[in-house]
Amino acid sequence: MAKGDDLEDRLVNFAVRVIRVCTNLPDTLEARHIRGQLSRSGTAPAPHCAEARGAESTRDFIHKLGMCLKEINESKIWLLIILRSEMLAAVRLAAIIQESDELAKIISSSIRTAKEKTIDNRRPNVTIVQSERKWLKSGKNECHERMATAIE
């Protein structure tokens, strides 16, 4: 199994479960509104994750996973509204709400890791800028020489 297949599979299963929840909502004006919102937000994370896996850059990867996270968070809110308004029994919603929490944590962690790797790749530039500031403040050539060595 390739890296990310497990997460993508969980997101597809989450989307299927959301569809089932939507199908079981009562036929009221309020439920129809929630059904539309939840069906859009609940089925979007899987395709966003698939797009992230094919991202053209780390920045693109982070952006697409961020969209995935936003949709999962929105889905959780709609599920909580269904729960608190008693449109469906709590027993039917507990597992999917728990899954939305777990998926959000996994995706948040992936975003954080990708951001840290991006920052780590930029650290040499930060060191050079700091050396340059010291050189400008002190007017000494030794900082300039260290900066030139760091660049080579």
C-alpha contacts under 8 A as a table, 3 or more apart, distances in Angstrom:
res1	aa1	res2	aa2	distance
1	M	5	D	6.30
1	M	6	D	7.77
2	A	5	D	5.57
3	K	6	D	7.50
4	G	7	L	5.30
4	G	8	E	6.13
4	G	53	R	7.57
5	D	8	E	5.08
5	D	9	D	5.99
6	D	9	D	5.09
6	D	10	R	6.24
7	L	10	R	5.08
7	L	11	L	6.20
7	L	103	L	7.98
8	E	11	L	5.05
8	E	12	V	6.24
8	E	46	A	6.00
8	E	49	C	6.48
8	E	50	A	6.94
9	D	12	V	5.12
9	D	13	N	6.23
10	R	13	N	5.03
10	R	14	F	6.04
11	L	14	F	4.86
11	L	15	A	6.22
11	L	45	P	6.46
11	L	46	A	4.90
11	L	103	L	7.72
12	V	15	A	5.07
12	V	16	V	6.35
12	V	43	T	7.69
12	V	46	A	5.49
13	N	16	V	5.05
13	N	17	R	6.21
14	F	17	R	5.08
14	F	18	V	6.17
14	F	42	G	7.32
14	F	43	T	7.71
14	F	96	I	7.29
14	F	99	E	7.49
14	F	100	S	7.82
15	A	18	V	5.02
15	A	19	I	6.27
15	A	42	G	5.47
15	A	43	T	4.51
15	A	44	A	7.76
15	A	45	P	7.91
15	A	46	A	7.33
16	V	19	I	5.11
16	V	20	R	6.39
16	V	43	T	7.66
17	R	20	R	5.04
17	R	21	V	6.28
17	R	96	I	7.20
18	V	21	V	5.02
18	V	22	C	6.15
18	V	38	L	7.26
18	V	39	S	6.57
18	V	42	G	5.83
18	V	43	T	7.25
18	V	96	I	7.87
19	I	22	C	5.04
19	I	23	T	6.12
19	I	39	S	6.25
19	I	42	G	7.92
19	I	43	T	7.85
20	R	23	T	5.03
20	R	24	N	6.36
21	V	24	N	5.24
21	V	25	L	6.49
22	C	25	L	5.37
22	C	35	R	5.19
22	C	38	L	7.28
22	C	39	S	6.68
24	N	88	L	7.86
25	L	31	A	6.17
25	L	32	R	7.95
25	L	35	R	7.24
25	L	87	M	6.56
25	L	88	L	6.86
26	P	31	A	6.11
26	P	32	R	7.99
26	P	87	M	6.86
27	D	31	A	6.33
27	D	32	R	6.55
28	T	31	A	5.14
28	T	32	R	6.06
29	L	32	R	5.26
29	L	33	H	6.46
30	E	33	H	5.24
30	E	34	I	6.33
31	A	34	I	5.03
31	A	35	R	5.82
31	A	87	M	7.68
32	R	35	R	4.94
32	R	36	G	6.30
33	H	36	G	5.40
33	H	37	Q	6.42
34	I	37	Q	5.09
34	I	38	L	5.84
34	I	78	W	6.76
35	R	38	L	5.26
35	R	39	S	5.84
36	G	39	S	5.28
36	G	40	R	6.33
37	Q	40	R	5.39
37	Q	41	S	6.23
37	Q	78	W	7.66
38	L	41	S	5.16
38	L	42	G	5.46
38	L	74	E	7.96
38	L	75	S	5.71
38	L	78	W	6.08
38	L	79	L	7.72
39	S	42	G	5.27
39	S	43	T	5.98
40	R	43	T	5.63
40	R	44	A	6.18
41	S	44	A	5.39
41	S	45	P	7.36
41	S	71	E	4.95
41	S	72	I	6.83
41	S	74	E	6.39
41	S	75	S	5.49
42	G	45	P	6.70
42	G	71	E	6.67
42	G	72	I	6.51
42	G	75	S	5.33
43	T	46	A	6.56
43	T	47	P	7.83
44	A	47	P	5.76
44	A	48	H	6.31
44	A	68	C	7.07
44	A	71	E	6.55
45	P	48	H	5.03
45	P	49	C	6.05
45	P	67	M	7.58
45	P	68	C	4.45
45	P	69	L	7.25
45	P	71	E	6.03
45	P	72	I	6.50
46	A	49	C	5.14
46	A	50	A	6.29
46	A	68	C	7.51
47	P	50	A	4.96
47	P	51	E	6.16
48	H	51	E	5.04
48	H	52	A	6.14
48	H	64	K	5.91
48	H	65	L	6.70
48	H	67	M	6.82
48	H	68	C	5.41
49	C	52	A	4.94
49	C	53	R	6.31
49	C	64	K	6.97
49	C	65	L	6.15
49	C	68	C	6.36
50	A	53	R	5.23
50	A	54	G	6.76
51	E	54	G	5.24
51	E	55	A	6.23
51	E	64	K	6.86
52	A	55	A	4.86
52	A	60	D	7.20
52	A	61	F	4.78
52	A	62	I	7.57
52	A	64	K	5.17
52	A	65	L	6.03
53	R	61	F	7.07
54	G	61	F	7.91
55	A	58	T	7.22
55	A	60	D	5.57
55	A	61	F	5.07
55	A	64	K	7.93
56	E	60	D	6.18
56	E	61	F	7.36
57	S	60	D	5.07
57	S	61	F	6.15
58	T	61	F	4.88
58	T	62	I	6.13
58	T	114	A	6.95
58	T	118	T	7.35
59	R	62	I	5.18
59	R	63	H	6.19
60	D	63	H	5.05
60	D	64	K	6.16
61	F	64	K	5.33
61	F	65	L	6.15
62	I	65	L	5.22
62	I	66	G	5.98
62	I	111	I	5.67
62	I	114	A	6.77
62	I	115	K	7.41
63	H	66	G	4.97
63	H	67	M	6.39
64	K	67	M	5.07
64	K	68	C	6.34
65	L	68	C	4.85
65	L	69	L	6.18
65	L	107	I	6.78
65	L	111	I	6.71
66	G	69	L	5.02
66	G	70	K	6.24
66	G	111	I	7.22
67	M	70	K	5.12
67	M	71	E	6.32
68	C	71	E	5.29
68	C	72	I	6.35
68	C	107	I	7.85
69	L	72	I	5.14
69	L	73	N	6.16
69	L	104	A	5.92
69	L	107	I	6.38
69	L	108	S	7.10
70	K	73	N	5.13
70	K	74	E	6.14
71	E	74	E	5.04
71	E	75	S	6.09
72	I	75	S	5.00
72	I	76	K	6.25
72	I	100	S	6.25
72	I	103	L	7.64
72	I	104	A	6.50
73	N	76	K	5.16
73	N	77	I	6.52
73	N	100	S	7.46
73	N	104	A	7.07
74	E	77	I	5.20
74	E	78	W	6.48
75	S	78	W	5.17
75	S	79	L	6.17
75	S	100	S	7.71
76	K	79	L	5.00
76	K	80	L	6.15
76	K	97	I	6.16
76	K	100	S	6.17
76	K	101	D	7.79
77	I	80	L	5.05
77	I	81	I	6.21
78	W	81	I	5.00
78	W	82	I	6.26
79	L	82	I	5.07
79	L	83	L	6.16
79	L	93	L	7.24
79	L	97	I	6.78
80	L	83	L	4.87
80	L	84	R	6.00
80	L	97	I	7.71
81	I	84	R	5.22
81	I	85	S	5.91
82	I	85	S	5.31
82	I	86	E	6.05
82	I	87	M	5.36
82	I	88	L	6.48
83	L	86	E	5.13
83	L	87	M	6.52
83	L	88	L	6.27
83	L	89	A	6.95
83	L	90	A	5.96
83	L	93	L	6.95
84	R	87	M	7.88
86	E	89	A	6.32
86	E	90	A	7.70
88	L	92	R	6.88
88	L	93	L	7.45
89	A	92	R	5.54
89	A	93	L	6.90
90	A	93	L	5.18
90	A	94	A	5.96
91	V	94	A	5.62
91	V	95	A	7.89
92	R	95	A	7.25
93	L	96	I	5.54
93	L	97	I	6.13
94	A	97	I	5.32
94	A	98	Q	6.18
95	A	98	Q	5.05
95	A	99	E	6.14
96	I	99	E	4.91
96	I	100	S	6.17
97	I	100	S	5.10
97	I	101	D	6.45
98	Q	101	D	5.16
98	Q	102	E	6.36
99	E	102	E	5.04
99	E	103	L	6.04
100	S	103	L	5.17
100	S	104	A	6.06
101	D	104	A	5.18
101	D	105	K	6.32
102	E	105	K	5.17
102	E	106	I	6.30
103	L	106	I	5.12
103	L	107	I	6.14
104	A	107	I	5.24
104	A	108	S	5.94
105	K	108	S	5.09
105	K	109	S	6.07
106	I	109	S	5.16
106	I	110	S	6.29
107	I	110	S	4.98
107	I	111	I	6.20
108	S	111	I	5.12
108	S	112	R	6.13
109	S	112	R	5.04
109	S	113	T	6.10
110	S	113	T	5.12
110	S	114	A	6.15
111	I	114	A	5.16
111	I	115	K	6.15
112	R	115	K	5.13
112	R	116	E	6.16
113	T	116	E	5.09
113	T	117	K	6.23
114	A	117	K	5.18
114	A	118	T	6.25
115	K	118	T	5.03
115	K	119	I	6.23
116	E	119	I	5.05
116	E	120	D	6.05
117	K	120	D	5.00
117	K	121	N	6.22
118	T	121	N	5.26
118	T	122	R	6.61
119	I	122	R	5.16
119	I	123	R	6.42
120	D	123	R	5.33
121	N	124	P	7.49
122	R	125	N	5.66
122	R	126	V	6.84
123	R	126	V	5.05
123	R	127	T	6.41
124	P	127	T	5.11
124	P	128	I	6.36
125	N	128	I	5.09
125	N	129	V	6.23
126	V	129	V	5.15
126	V	130	Q	6.18
127	T	130	Q	5.11
127	T	131	S	6.17
128	I	131	S	5.07
128	I	132	E	6.09
128	I	147	M	5.96
128	I	150	A	7.19
128	I	151	I	7.72
129	V	132	E	4.99
129	V	133	R	6.25
130	Q	133	R	5.13
130	Q	134	K	6.40
131	S	134	K	5.14
131	S	135	W	6.22
131	S	143	C	6.21
131	S	144	H	7.52
131	S	146	R	7.72
131	S	147	M	6.16
132	E	135	W	5.03
132	E	136	L	6.18
132	E	143	C	7.18
132	E	144	H	6.91
132	E	147	M	6.95
133	R	136	L	5.09
133	R	137	K	6.17
134	K	137	K	5.15
134	K	138	S	5.98
134	K	143	C	6.87
135	W	138	S	5.23
135	W	139	G	5.40
135	W	140	K	5.83
135	W	141	N	7.04
135	W	142	E	7.87
135	W	143	C	5.14
135	W	144	H	6.06
136	L	139	G	5.40
136	L	140	K	7.91
140	K	143	C	6.26
140	K	144	H	7.34
141	N	144	H	5.01
141	N	145	E	6.21
142	E	145	E	4.99
142	E	146	R	6.25
143	C	146	R	5.08
143	C	147	M	6.15
144	H	147	M	5.05
144	H	148	A	6.22
145	E	148	A	5.09
145	E	149	T	6.24
146	R	149	T	5.04
146	R	150	A	6.14
147	M	150	A	5.04
147	M	151	I	6.31
148	A	151	I	5.20
148	A	152	E	6.48
149	T	152	E	5.24
